[in-house]
Amino acid sequence: MKKTIFFMTALLVSIPQVGLSVDYEVKDKLSYDDYKYKDQKKLGELDDKKAWRAEAEVGFYQMTGNTDNQNLLGRFEGSYVKESWRHKLNLDAIRTKNDDKLAAEAYRLIFQSNYHLSDKHYLFNRIKYEDDNFSNFDYESSMAVGYGLTIFNTKITSLSLDVGLGMRRSETKHTNDITEEPIGVSQINFSRKIGSHSTFSQDFIVDLGKEYTSSESFTALKVSITDTIAMNLSYLVKHKNNVTDTKEEVDAITAVTLVYNF
């Protein structure tokens, strides 16, 4: 009950930002990274169909570390640009079965809002919730705020950096011990188009705390098949220190998925 209250409170704090308002010029019907900041003093007008972007993907994965099974993975990513605001939602789900019986599952939600001060500088707040049966925790949830910098952003290449501070709450399995602690957060997002049909991306996320530190690296190569369908090959490495003797510190997930853009 406490973790639900914490998560819902955090989500409600961020929702009002959707209605706040800089003017962006859409160069192409691509991602947010192709929206160009123009003038913060002007009231922007952006077609809702172009302001919203989403993609869903489903496929199979192989996981090593705390399990070696091959099973089903699903992801959803949605973004919305409202003048000086950019909101992004990521949902991940994986399910593992043994002998047609559900062995374990993991779900994660990340919601981040960026308020752009200029074309390069922005402030952000981030909500993160994870329920991972493969880990040593019943759940982990966190809120963080900070500063972001778009180092460069072109139609071909983009690179951004986020740094901030926040609070994390986690509950340990079996003992049900609850830990609340301040954390430092950092994130690097890099992407580069390869030709006209492929995109390479590399993301790093680190949540640094006194009790434990979690980090992950996500590498992906997406190849477009049509305007709305693509194939994605990805490799995710998740690391947590100070885990129990029965758990591995590193989980690695190799996945092949089919992506639908809408």
N, C-alpha and C positions, 0 to 999 in steps of 0.2 A: 504493500500500500504506500509506504514512504517513497519507494523509488518511482511509483506512478505519479504521485503528487509532485515530486521534484522535476520529473520530465515534463509534465503538462504545464507547470509554472514557467519553466524555461521556454517552452514553445510559445506560450501566450505573450511573453515579453517581446519576442521577435516579430510576431504577426503584424502588429500595428505599423511596422516599418514599410509594409507593402504600399500603404497609401501615401507615404511621404514622397516628396519629389526633391538636372542638367540635361541637356538636350543631346541625344545621340543621333548620329547619321548612320543609317544602315547602308553599308557598301554592297554587301551581298547577303543572300539569305543563308548565312553560315551561323557560327556560334557567337556568343557574346564577345569573344576576342576580336571580332571583326566590326564591332560597334565603335565608332569614333566619337570621342568627347568633343563637344563644340564650345558651348558657352553656358556657364552655370547661371547666368542672369536671365537667360531666355527660358520660356516654357516650352519644353519639347513635346513633340507629337510623334508617337511611335505606334504603328499599326499593331494591334494586339496579336494578330497572327504571327508577326515577326518578333514581337517582344517575348512571346512564349516559345520555348524549345524544350523538347523532351526526347529521350531515347530509352528503349527497353531492350534488354538482351537476355538470352537464355542459352544454356549449353551445358557441357560436361566438363568436369575438372578432375584432376588428380591431386591429392593432398598428401604431403609427407610431414612428419613431425609427430604429432599426437594421434594421427591416424594415417593409414595408407590405402584407404578405400577410394574408389572412383564413383562419383555421384553427380547430382544435379546442382547447378548454380543459376541464380537469377539476379539481375541488377536493373535498377531504374535510376535515371538521372534527369532532373527537370530544372530549368532555369527561367527566370523572369526578369526582364530589365524594365525598370520604371524610372525614367529620367536619371537622377543621380544614384539610384539604388539598383543593385543586382542581387537577386536572391537565388540560391542554389540548393537543391535537395538531392541527396544521394541515399538510396536504399539498396542494401545487399542482403542476400539470403542464400544459404547453402544447406543441403540436406544429405545426410549419409545413411545408407541402409546396409544391413548385414542380413543375408538370408531373407530378404523381403520385409525385414523389420526395421523400423526407424531406430538408428543407433545414436545419432547426435544431429544437432542442427545449430546454426548460428545466424543471428540477425543483427544488422547494424543500420543506424540512421545517423546521418550528418546533415544538419541544416545550417547554412552560413549566409549572412547578409553583409554585403559590402556597400558602404556609403562613400562615393567617390568625391574627393576634394578637388581633384584635377584629373588629367588624363593618366597620371602616373601614381598619384598618392590616394590612398583610401583607408578608411577605418572599417573594422569588421567585428562582428560577434558570431560566435559559433556554438552550436549545441550538438553534442555527440552522445549517443546512447548505443550500447552494445550488450547483447545477450548471447554469449558464446559458450556452448556446451563443451567445446574443445579446450577451453581455458580453465584456469584455476578459480574463476569468479562466476558467481551467479549472474551478476550484471555489473556494468561500469557505465557511469554517466558523468558528463562534465559540461561546464559552461566556460567560455573564454572570450575575452575581448582584446583587441590589439590594433596594430598598424600594418598596412600592406603596401608594397611597392611593386609597380609594374616596371620591370627593368627594361624590357622592350616588348613591342607588340606590333607585329606586321601580319600580312595575310599568310606569310610562310612560317614565321617563327614567333613564339611567345614565351616569356619567362617572367614569373612573379614570385614574390617572397612575402610570407606572413610571419609576424612574431607577436606574441602576446602573453597575457597572464590569465589564469582562471582558477576554478575549483573543481575537484574531482571527488566523486562518491562511488565506492565500490563495496560489494559484499562477497566475502570469501565463501567458497563452497564448503559444505559439511559443518564448518564451525559457525557460519552465519555472522562472522565478525564484520562490522561495517567500519570502513575507513573513509574519513573526509580529510582532504589535504589540498593546499595550494599547489598549482602546477604552472610550469612554463610551457608554452606551445610554440611550435614553429612548423612551417610548411613551405615547400618549394614545388611549383608546378611548371613543367616545361613541355612544350609541344612543337613539333616541326612537321610540315607537310613534305612528303616525299613523292614528287611527281604530282599528277592531278587526281589520283585515286587513293593514295595511302597517307596515313598520318601516324607518326611515332610520338608517344607521350611517356613522360617519366615524372612521377610524383613521389615526394618524400614527406612524411608526417612524423613528428616527434612530440610526445607528451612527457615532460620531465617532472617527476615528483620525488619526494623523499622516500616514500615506501617502495615505489617501483617506477620504472621508466618503460613506456611502450613506444615502439617505433615501427614504421612500415614503409616498404618501398613497393610501388606499383608501376610496372613496365608494360606497355601495350603497343601493339601494332594493329591498326584498323585499316582494312582494305574495303573500299566501296565496291559493291556489286551493281547496284542501281542507285537512283537518287535517294531512295528510302531504306535500302537494305545493305548491310555491310557484314563482313566477317572480322571478328576480333580475336587476336591471340594475345593472351596476357599472362603475366607472372607476378604473383603477389608474395612478398616475404614479410611476415609479422614476427616481431621480437618483443618479448617481455622478460625482464630480469627479475630475480627474487621469486621465481616460481617454486612449487614444491618438488620434491624428489621424484614424484610420479608423473610430472609433466615436463615436456621439452620446452626449452626457451624459445625455439624458433619453429614456426609453421610456414610452409611454402605451398602455394596453390598455383598450379599450372592449368589454365582454362582455355578452351576453344568455344566461342559463343557466336550466335547469330544476332545481329543488332538491327533493330527497326527504329528509324527516325521518324518523328511526327511532330 
